[in-house]
């Protein structure tokens, strides 16, 4: 501020992430967009939240506080699917944990109001987007209210917010009030008591049959209005929760979405339709801003997320895949928004000229790798379409699927002086990729570093249908194409690494055994297991919480217990000795003991030595410090248990040892017959 001659700032941006001036970080692209529009912005990154003093660092902001938990929901950032604290935070210097609170949006909004009462507080980011209406919270196992009410934010901006945040700043700078921002797209807000009561009266007066076409309301111009089941209803009735999920997700197309109203007791929360997709010119303007592509110079440790994406280039936004377990559609939208080739090349050339650049572009992609410039070929139909996926259950005949622009772009990027290698690390939509043999050849020959990661997610038709993913046969076809293309390119050792999810709704032990058999038959051995995490707002989360498909209202199997989830993880890696006993238990429980032993079995009939050793180590770890003795193995030179006591003699099965049996009438240790 001093160096720029500022006596005050217009906006104080508070973020749960370390500040990295790279367009992949929300705080950077929003801050730069405000700055380009002429506003003075101060950024407070990962502030100590125990007091409000960090919120006073820049003085009283002239317009508003902008609050975001960061690039991730704070609870997903902090905890694993088993609700254990993660060991690191990719968005913090040195990967250190504990630099942001749980439910960061709520805490940051509270501190902003405490620091300067009366200053508008505008919340946004992924956490706010996914919690903007009543939602299931996995970590507390409860249905939570809209974050608008719990944070007491004046306004919540959901989705990608460059246009929205600049428009908010312009209107407030012109003397407008927060209440006058309600006509903006992509916002959620709470009505006052009198407004809520007036709206409730109008809702009570309408005929019950008119649920989908309620009377217009004065505060939601330009769009129809739909009333969601109330917070109290979705908390008490899982069928009501499923119905709310259905209505919310059928109103994600910005061209035909309704304004949604959900009562929380006597107070109404209103969500306006999603923001319109950015044009190519608007995308270019956002990504052409003068980013340094580096963390703030005050950091003495690297930020892991920056290390991973610092040499990547974003070419598009959005995804029309509609996978039920993915939050991209809820945040970025399903309509693809692409940058121009000229804008992308300008960024690549700037990257290549950087003295610290090593010549390897780590990724050219976005939410997906191969949807660049793909869009519905009939805008008139797109404006009316309510499909949640353009590629499920089959690829829509109106969808433009030309990979030509992507292939041309990749070739041009490779030709830039200083570029030695261009990788494609974003997720590849395999059902689209196999429509273009040319794209698969380019991928295999030039853009794969030995291993190509793809995500078929499961092998069970039942689970894949609930995920809105194509059949496993689709993956097999793509794998054959890629292997053939790799061989033709003189790279026969290149491999496909498939990713699968354990514990997804619809997946029971039988479904996971089906996946395990597929893995054994094809020879794939996953290095990692992805556990399903019920992220707020996702359709799969509604499946998990309610056990009901929101669209068919049919019951769905859900694995909630830790034991069942552990079994599913182990089945995906049945080949690991340390998983032997868990896999054996799962097979017996599922009635598939026929898969224990034999050529067709998943595991051998007898536990391998490594499985015994792993079980012993796990026992030691489980009881460490809680008992006088630990299980020891003197044969391996391991010391006796704690307090110097001799380890107890084993009484159970030990490999390679025949247990002496007593003879009738003889005492233990007596002379042999």
C-alpha positions in Angstrom: 0.0 0.0 0.0 2.8 2.4 0.9 4.7 1.6 -2.3 1.6 2.3 -4.4 0.6 5.4 -2.5 -2.7 3.9 -1.3 -4.3 5.3 1.8 -6.9 2.5 1.8 -8.0 -0.5 -0.1 -11.4 -1.2 -1.8 -11.5 -4.9 -1.1 -9.8 -7.1 1.4 -9.7 -10.7 0.1 -9.3 -13.4 2.7 -8.2 -16.8 1.6 -7.5 -20.2 3.3 -4.8 -20.9 0.7 -1.2 -19.6 0.5 -1.1 -16.8 -2.0 0.2 -18.1 -5.3 0.0 -15.7 -8.2 -0.9 -18.3 -10.7 -4.2 -18.5 -12.7 -4.9 -22.0 -11.2 -5.4 -20.4 -7.8 -8.8 -18.7 -7.2 -7.4 -15.9 -5.0 -5.0 -14.9 -7.7 -7.4 -14.8 -10.7 -10.1 -13.0 -8.6 -7.6 -10.5 -7.2 -6.1 -9.8 -10.6 -9.6 -9.4 -12.2 -10.5 -6.8 -9.6 -7.2 -5.0 -10.0 -7.6 -4.9 -13.8 -11.0 -3.3 -13.2 -9.4 -0.5 -11.3 -9.9 -1.6 -7.7 -7.3 -1.6 -4.9 -7.2 -5.1 -3.3 -5.4 -6.3 -0.2 -5.0 -10.1 0.2 -4.9 -11.8 3.6 -3.7 -15.4 3.1 -4.2 -18.1 5.8 -4.6 -15.6 8.6 -4.3 -16.7 12.2 -8.0 -16.8 13.0 -7.9 -16.7 16.8 -8.3 -12.9 16.7 -9.6 -10.5 14.1 -6.4 -8.5 14.0 -5.2 -9.9 10.7 -8.5 -8.7 9.2 -7.5 -5.2 10.2 -4.1 -5.4 8.4 -5.2 -3.2 5.5 -7.5 -1.0 7.5 -11.3 -0.7 6.8 -12.0 -1.8 3.2 -14.0 0.8 1.3 -16.3 -1.7 -0.3 -16.3 -5.2 1.1 -14.6 -8.3 2.5 -14.3 -11.1 0.0 -14.0 -14.5 1.9 -13.0 -17.9 0.6 -11.9 -21.1 2.3 -9.6 -21.7 -0.7 -9.4 -24.0 -3.7 -10.9 -26.9 -1.6 -13.7 -27.4 0.9 -11.8 -27.0 4.2 -13.1 -30.3 5.6 -12.0 -32.3 2.5 -8.7 -30.5 2.8 -8.3 -31.6 6.4 -9.7 -35.1 6.6 -9.5 -38.4 4.7 -12.5 -40.5 3.8 -12.0 -42.3 7.1 -12.2 -39.0 8.9 -8.6 -39.0 9.9 -6.5 -35.9 9.8 -4.4 -35.6 6.7 -0.6 -35.4 7.0 -0.2 -32.5 4.8 -2.0 -29.5 3.1 -0.9 -29.0 -0.5 -2.1 -25.4 -0.4 0.1 -24.4 2.5 3.9 -23.5 2.6 5.9 -26.6 3.3 2.6 -28.7 3.1 2.0 -27.8 6.8 -1.3 -28.6 8.3 -3.3 -26.4 10.7 -3.0 -23.1 8.9 -6.7 -22.8 8.3 -9.7 -23.7 10.5 -12.4 -26.3 9.9 -15.4 -24.7 8.1 -13.1 -21.8 7.2 -15.8 -19.8 5.5 -17.8 -19.5 8.7 -14.8 -18.4 10.8 -13.5 -15.9 8.2 -16.9 -14.3 7.8 -17.2 -14.0 11.6 -13.8 -12.4 12.0 -14.5 -9.9 9.1 -17.7 -8.7 10.8 -15.9 -8.5 14.1 -13.0 -6.5 12.6 -15.2 -3.9 10.9 -18.9 -4.0 11.7 -21.0 -2.7 8.9 -18.6 -3.7 6.1 -20.4 -6.1 3.6 -19.1 -9.6 3.7 -19.2 -11.5 0.4 -18.4 -15.2 0.5 -17.4 -17.4 -2.4 -15.1 -20.3 -3.4 -15.6 -24.0 -3.6 -16.7 -24.4 0.0 -19.4 -21.8 -0.3 -20.5 -23.1 -3.7 -21.0 -26.7 -2.4 -22.8 -25.5 0.7 -25.0 -22.8 -0.6 -28.3 -24.6 0.2 -29.2 -27.2 2.8 -26.7 -30.0 2.4 -25.4 -33.2 3.9 -22.2 -32.8 5.9 -20.3 -36.1 6.0 -18.0 -35.1 8.9 -20.8 -34.4 11.3 -23.2 -36.9 9.7 -26.0 -34.2 9.7 -27.9 -32.1 7.3 -26.6 -28.5 7.6 -28.3 -25.3 6.8 -27.3 -23.1 3.9 -23.9 -21.5 4.5 -25.5 -18.1 3.9 -27.2 -18.4 7.3 -24.5 -20.1 9.3 -21.8 -17.6 8.0 -24.1 -14.6 8.1 -22.5 -13.5 4.9 -24.4 -10.7 3.1 -24.1 -12.6 -0.2 -22.6 -15.9 -1.3 -21.3 -16.0 -4.9 -21.2 -19.6 -6.3 -19.4 -20.9 -9.3 -16.4 -19.2 -11.0 -16.6 -15.6 -9.8 -14.5 -13.2 -12.0 -17.5 -11.4 -13.6 -19.6 -11.6 -10.4 -17.0 -10.2 -8.0 -16.1 -7.3 -10.4 -19.8 -6.5 -10.8 -20.3 -6.5 -7.1 -17.4 -4.1 -6.7 -18.7 -1.8 -9.4 -22.2 -1.6 -8.0 -21.0 -1.0 -4.4 -18.5 1.6 -5.6 -21.4 3.4 -7.4 -23.2 3.7 -4.1 -25.4 0.6 -4.4 -26.4 -1.6 -1.5 -25.9 -5.3 -1.0 -29.7 -5.7 -1.2 -29.6 -4.3 -4.7 -27.2 -7.1 -5.8 -29.9 -9.7 -5.6 -30.6 -9.6 -9.3 -27.1 -10.9 -10.1 -26.7 -14.4 -11.4 -24.7 -16.9 -9.5 -25.6 -15.6 -6.0 -27.4 -16.9 -3.0 -28.8 -14.8 -0.2 -31.2 -14.8 2.7 -34.4 -12.7 2.8 -35.2 -10.7 5.8 -38.1 -11.7 8.1 -40.8 -9.5 6.5 -39.7 -10.5 3.0 -39.7 -14.2 4.0 -43.1 -14.0 5.5 -44.5 -12.3 2.4 -43.0 -14.9 0.2 -44.3 -17.7 2.5 -47.8 -16.3 2.2 -47.6 -16.4 -1.6 -46.4 -19.9 -1.5 -49.2 -21.0 0.8 -51.8 -19.5 -1.6 -50.7 -21.2 -4.7 -52.3 -24.6 -5.7 -50.5 -27.7 -4.7 -50.3 -28.9 -8.3 -48.4 -25.8 -9.3 -45.2 -26.8 -7.4 -43.0 -26.6 -10.6 -44.6 -23.3 -11.8 -45.1 -21.1 -8.7 -46.1 -17.5 -9.0 -43.4 -15.0 -9.9 -41.7 -13.1 -7.1 -40.6 -9.5 -7.3 -37.0 -10.2 -6.1 -36.2 -12.8 -8.9 -36.7 -11.0 -12.2 -36.0 -12.8 -15.4 -36.4 -16.4 -14.4 -39.2 -18.7 -13.1 -39.1 -19.7 -9.4 -39.1 -23.2 -7.9 -39.6 -23.9 -4.2 -37.4 -26.6 -2.8 -38.4 -28.8 0.2 -37.6 -26.8 3.3 -34.5 -27.4 5.4 -36.7 -28.9 8.1 -38.2 -31.3 5.6 -34.9 -32.4 4.1 -33.4 -32.9 7.5 -36.3 -35.1 8.7 -37.2 -36.9 5.5 -34.6 -38.5 3.2 -37.1 -38.7 0.3 -37.5 -34.9 0.6 -33.7 -34.6 0.5 -33.5 -36.7 -2.6 -36.2 -34.6 -4.2 -34.4 -31.4 -3.4 -31.2 -32.8 -5.0 -33.2 -33.6 -8.1 -34.6 -30.1 -8.4 -31.2 -28.5 -7.7 -29.3 -30.5 -10.3 -31.9 -30.1 -13.0 -31.5 -26.4 -12.6 -27.7 -26.1 -13.4 -28.1 -25.0 -17.1 -27.7 -21.2 -16.9 -29.9 -20.8 -20.0 -33.0 -22.3 -18.4 -32.4 -22.6 -14.7 -35.0 -21.3 -12.3 -34.5 -19.2 -9.2 -34.6 -21.6 -6.3 -36.1 -20.8 -2.9 -35.6 -22.9 0.2 -37.1 -22.0 3.6 -35.1 -22.5 6.7 -37.8 -22.2 9.5 -39.4 -18.9 8.7 -36.4 -17.5 6.7 -36.1 -18.0 2.9 -32.8 -18.6 1.2 -32.8 -17.7 -2.5 -30.4 -18.9 -5.2 -30.4 -17.1 -8.5 -29.6 -19.0 -11.8 -26.0 -19.8 -12.5 -23.8 -17.2 -14.1 -23.7 -17.3 -17.9 -20.6 -19.0 -19.4 -17.7 -16.8 -20.2 -17.2 -16.0 -23.9 -13.8 -16.7 -25.5 -12.9 -13.1 -25.2 -13.7 -13.0 -21.5 -11.7 -16.2 -20.9 -8.8 -14.7 -22.7 -9.0 -11.5 -20.7 -9.0 -13.4 -17.4 -6.0 -15.6 -18.3 -4.0 -12.8 -20.0 -3.7 -10.9 -16.7 -0.1 -10.3 -15.5 0.4 -13.3 -13.3 3.9 -13.8 -11.9 3.1 -17.6 -11.7 5.0 -17.7 -8.3 4.1 -17.9 -4.6 4.3 -14.7 -2.6 8.0 -13.9 -1.9 7.4 -13.9 1.8 7.2 -17.7 1.8 10.4 -19.6 2.7 9.0 -23.0 1.9 7.6 -24.3 -1.4 3.8 -24.6 -1.7 3.2 -28.2 -2.9 0.2 -27.4 -5.1 2.2 -24.8 -6.9 5.1 -27.2 -7.5 2.6 -29.5 -9.1 0.9 -27.0 -11.5 3.4 -24.2 -11.9 4.3 -25.3 -15.5 0.7 -26.2 -16.5 -1.5 -24.2 -18.9 -5.3 -24.0 -18.5 -7.1 -24.0 -21.8 -10.8 -24.5 -20.8 -13.3 -24.7 -18.0 -16.4 -26.8 -17.3 -17.3 -30.4 -17.9 -20.4 -31.9 -19.5 -19.6 -35.4 -18.2 -21.9 -35.1 -15.2 -20.2 -37.7 -13.0 -22.3 -37.9 -9.9 -19.4 -38.0 -7.5 -17.7 -34.9 -9.0 -18.1 -31.3 -8.0 -16.9 -29.7 -11.2 -20.4 -29.2 -12.7 -21.7 -27.7 -9.4 -18.8 -25.2 -9.5 -17.5 -24.6 -13.0 -20.7 -25.7 -14.9 -21.3 -28.2 -17.6 -20.8 -25.8 -20.6 -17.3 -25.8 -21.9 -15.6 -22.3 -22.0 -12.4 -22.3 -24.0 -9.6 -19.8 -24.5 -8.4 -18.8 -27.9 -5.4 -20.5 -29.4 -3.6 -17.1 -29.5 -4.1 -16.5 -25.8 -2.9 -20.0 -24.9 0.2 -19.6 -27.1 1.0 -16.3 -25.5 1.0 -17.9 -22.1 3.1 -20.9 -23.3 5.7 -18.5 -24.9 5.9 -16.5 -21.6 6.4 -19.8 -19.7 9.1 -20.9 -22.1 11.0 -17.6 -21.7 11.0 -17.9 -17.9 14.7 -18.5 -16.7 13.4 -21.0 -14.1 11.5 -23.1 -16.6 13.0 -26.5 -17.3 11.4 -27.2 -20.7 8.6 -29.5 -19.5 5.0 -28.2 -19.8 3.3 -30.5 -17.1 -0.2 -30.2 -18.5 -2.3 -28.6 -21.2 -5.9 -29.0 -20.1 -8.4 -28.0 -17.5 -11.3 -29.8 -15.8 -10.7 -32.4 -18.5 -8.1 -32.8 -21.2 -10.1 -33.4 -24.3 -13.2 -31.2 -24.3 -11.5 -28.1 -25.6 -13.9 -26.1 -27.8 -16.6 -28.8 -27.6 -20.1 -27.5 -27.4 -23.6 -28.3 -28.4 -24.0 -27.8 -32.1 -27.6 -26.5 -31.7 -27.7 -23.4 -29.4 -31.5 -23.4 -29.5 -31.5 -26.9 -28.1 -28.8 -26.2 -25.6 -30.9 -23.3 -24.2 -33.7 -25.8 -23.4 -31.7 -28.9 -22.5 -32.1 -30.4 -19.0 -29.7 -33.4 -19.4 -27.2 -33.7 -16.6 -24.6 -35.3 -18.9 -24.0 -34.9 -22.6 -22.2 -38.2 -22.8 -24.3 -40.5 -20.6 -26.0 -42.9 -21.1 -24.6 -42.2 -24.6 -22.9 -39.4 -26.4 -25.5 -36.9 -27.5 -25.8 -36.7 -31.3 -25.9 -32.9 -31.1 -22.6 -32.6 -29.2 -19.6 -31.4 -31.1 -16.8 -33.9 -30.5 -14.1 -32.7 -32.9 -10.6 -33.2 -31.4 -9.0 -31.2 -34.3 -8.6 -28.0 -32.3 -7.0 -29.9 -29.4 -4.6 -31.8 -31.7 -3.6 -28.6 -33.5 -3.0 -26.7 -30.2 -0.8 -29.5 -28.9 1.3 -29.5 -32.0 1.8 -25.8 -31.9 2.8 -25.9 -28.2 5.4 -28.5 -28.9 6.9 -26.3 -31.6 7.6 -23.3 -29.2 11.3 -22.7 -28.7 12.4 -23.9 -25.3 9.7 -26.5 -25.0 11.2 -30.0 -24.7 8.2 -32.0 -23.5 4.4 -31.4 -23.3 2.4 -33.7 -21.0 -1.3 -34.1 -20.8 -2.1 -34.7 -17.1 -5.7 -33.7 -16.9 -8.4 -36.4 -16.9 -9.1 -37.9 -20.4 -12.7 -38.6 -21.3 -12.1 -42.0 -22.9 -15.4 -42.4 -24.6 -14.7 -39.1 -26.5 -11.0 -39.8 -27.1 -11.7 -43.1 -28.9 -13.8 -41.2 -31.5 -10.5 -39.6 -32.7 -7.7 -42.1 -33.5 -5.6 -39.1 -34.4 -5.9 -37.7 -30.9 -5.0 -41.1 -29.4 -1.9 -41.3 -31.6 -0.8 -37.8 -30.6 -1.3 -38.7 -27.0 0.7 -41.9 -27.2 3.5 -40.5 -29.3 4.1 -37.1 -27.7 2.2 -36.5 -24.5 2.5 -39.5 -22.3 5.5 -39.8 -19.9 5.5 -43.7 -19.8 2.2 -44.0 -17.8 -1.2 -42.6 -18.8 -3.6 -42.2 -15.9 -7.3 -42.6 -16.7 -10.3 -43.2 -14.5 -12.8 -46.0 -15.5 -13.8 -45.8 -11.8 -15.4 -49.3 -11.5 -16.3 -52.5 -13.4 -19.8 -53.1 -12.2 -22.6 -51.9 -14.6 -24.8 -51.1 -11.6 -22.2 -48.8 -10.0 -21.1 -47.2 -13.3 -24.8 -46.3 -14.0 -25.1 -44.6 -10.7 -21.8 -42.8 -11.4 -23.0 -41.8 -14.9 -19.8 -43.3 -16.3 -19.5 -45.5 -19.4 -19.2 -49.3 -19.2 -15.9 -51.0 -18.5 -15.9 -52.2 -22.1 -15.4 -48.6 -23.1 -12.2 -48.5 -21.1 -11.0 -51.8 -22.7 -11.5 -50.4 -26.2 -9.5 -47.2 -25.3 -6.8 -49.2 -23.7 -6.4 -51.3 -26.8 -6.2 -48.2 -29.0 -3.6 -46.6 -26.7 -1.4 -49.7 -26.5 -1.5 -50.1 -30.3 -0.7 -46.4 -30.8 2.2 -46.7 -28.3 3.6 -49.7 -30.1 3.3 -47.9 -33.5 5.1 -44.9 -32.0 8.0 -47.1 -30.9 7.0 -46.9 -27.2 5.7 -50.4 -26.4 6.5 -50.1 -22.7 4.0 -47.3 -22.1 1.3 -48.3 -19.7 -2.2 -47.3 -18.8 -2.8 -46.7 -15.1 -6.5 -47.0 -14.3 -8.1 -45.4 -11.2 -11.0 -46.9 -9.4 -13.2 -45.9 -6.5 -14.0 -48.0 -3.4 -17.1 -47.5 -1.3 -19.2 -45.6 -3.9 -23.0 -45.8 -3.4 -24.3 -48.9 -5.1 -21.1 -50.8 -4.5 -21.3 -53.7 -2.0 -18.9 -56.5 -1.5 -20.3 -58.4 -4.5 -19.7 -55.4 -6.8 -16.1 -55.0 -5.5 -15.4 -58.7 -6.0 -16.6 -58.2 -9.6 -14.0 -55.4 -9.9 -11.3 -57.5 -8.3 -12.0 -60.3 -10.7 -11.8 -57.8 -13.6 -8.4 -56.5 -12.3 -7.1 -60.1 -12.0 -8.3 -61.0 -15.5 -6.7 -57.9 -17.1 -3.6 -57.8 -15.0 -4.1 -54.2 -13.7 -2.7 -53.7 -10.2 -3.8 -50.3 -8.8 -1.0 -48.5 -6.8 -3.5 -46.4 -5.0 -7.1 -46.8 -3.8 -9.5 -43.9 -4.0 -12.1 -43.9 -1.2 -15.4 -42.3 -2.0 -15.8 -39.0 0.0 -19.3 -37.6 0.1 -18.6 -34.0 -0.8 -21.4 -31.5 -0.1 -23.9 -31.0 -2.9 -22.9 -33.9 -5.1 -25.6 -36.3 -6.4 -23.5 -39.3 -5.2 -23.6 -37.7 -1.7 -27.4 -37.7 -1.8 -27.2 -41.3 -2.8 -24.9 -42.0 0.2 -27.0 -40.1 2.7 -30.5 -41.2 1.6 -29.9 -44.6 0.0 -32.3 -43.3 -2.7 -31.6 -42.4 -6.3 -32.9 -38.8 -6.6 -34.1 -39.3 -10.2 -35.7 -42.8 -10.0 -36.5 -42.8 -6.2 -35.2 -46.4 -6.1 -33.3 -47.7 -3.2 -29.5 -47.9 -3.5 -27.1 -50.0 -1.4 -24.7 -47.8 0.6 -21.6 -49.0 2.6 -21.3 -46.8 5.6 -19.4 -48.9 8.1 -15.7 -48.6 8.4 -15.3 -52.4 8.3 -17.2 -52.6 5.0 -15.2 -49.7 3.5 -12.0 -51.4 4.6 -13.0 -54.6 2.9 -13.8 -52.8 -0.3 -10.4 -51.1 -0.3 -8.6 -54.4 0.3 -10.5 -56.1 -2.5 -9.3 -53.6 -4.9 -5.7 -54.5 -3.9 -6.3 -58.2 -3.3 -2.8 -59.0 -4.6 -1.1 -57.3 -1.6 -0.1 -59.7 1.1 -1.0 -57.3 3.9 -4.6 -57.4 2.6 -4.8 -61.2 2.7 -6.8 -61.6 5.9 -9.2 -58.7 5.1 -9.9 -60.1 1.6 -10.4 -63.5 3.0 -13.0 -62.2 5.5 -14.7 -60.3 2.7 -14.9 -63.3 0.4 -16.4 -65.5 3.2 -18.9 -62.8 4.2 -20.0 -62.4 0.6 -20.4 -66.1 0.1 -17.5 -66.3 -2.3 -15.2 -68.7 -0.5 -14.7 -70.4 -3.9 -12.3 -67.5 -4.7 -10.0 -68.6 -1.9 -7.3 -70.9 -3.4 -7.1 -72.5 -6.7 -6.1 -71.1 -10.1 -9.3 -69.0 -10.3 -9.1 -67.7 -6.8 -8.3 -64.1 -5.8 -6.1 -65.2 -2.9 -4.2 -68.5 -2.0 -5.8 -71.0 0.4 -3.0 -70.4 3.0 -1.7 -67.0 4.1 1.7 -66.1 2.7 4.5 -65.3 5.1 4.3 -61.6 4.3 0.6 -61.6 5.3 1.5 -63.1 8.7 4.2 -60.6 9.2 1.9 -57.7 8.2 -0.8 -58.9 10.7 1.8 -59.1 13.5 3.0 -55.6 12.7 -0.5 -54.3 12.7 -1.2 -55.9 16.1 2.0 -54.3 17.5 0.9 -50.9 16.2 -2.7 -51.3 17.5 -1.7 -52.1 21.0 1.5 -50.0 21.3 1.7 -48.4 24.7 -1.7 -49.8 25.8 -0.5 -53.1 27.3 2.5 -54.4 29.3 3.7 -56.6 26.5 3.9 -56.3 22.7 4.0 -59.2 20.3 7.6 -59.9 19.5 9.5 -62.3 17.2 12.8 -63.4 19.0 13.7 -65.4 15.9 14.2 -62.1 14.1 16.2 -60.5 16.9 13.3 -58.4 18.1 13.4 -57.4 21.8 10.9 -58.7 24.4 7.8 -56.6 25.3 7.7 -53.6 27.5 9.0 -53.6 31.1 11.5 -56.2 30.3 9.0 -59.1 30.4 9.4 -62.1 28.2 7.0 -62.1 25.3 4.1 -64.6 25.7 4.4 -67.8 23.9 2.3 -68.0 20.7 -0.7 -70.3 20.9 -2.2 -69.9 17.5 -1.1 -70.9 14.0 2.6 -70.3 13.2 4.0 -71.2 9.7 6.6 -73.9 9.6 5.9 -75.2 13.1 4.2 -78.4 14.2 2.4 -78.0 17.5 3.1 -80.7 20.1 0.0 -82.4 21.2 -0.5 -83.9 24.6 -1.2 -87.6 25.0 -4.0 -88.7 27.3 -2.8 -89.2 30.9 0.5 -87.4 30.4 1.4 -84.0 31.9 2.8 -81.3 29.7 6.5 -81.6 29.5 6.6 -85.2 30.7 8.7 -88.0 29.2 7.8 -89.1 25.7 6.2 -92.5 25.2 
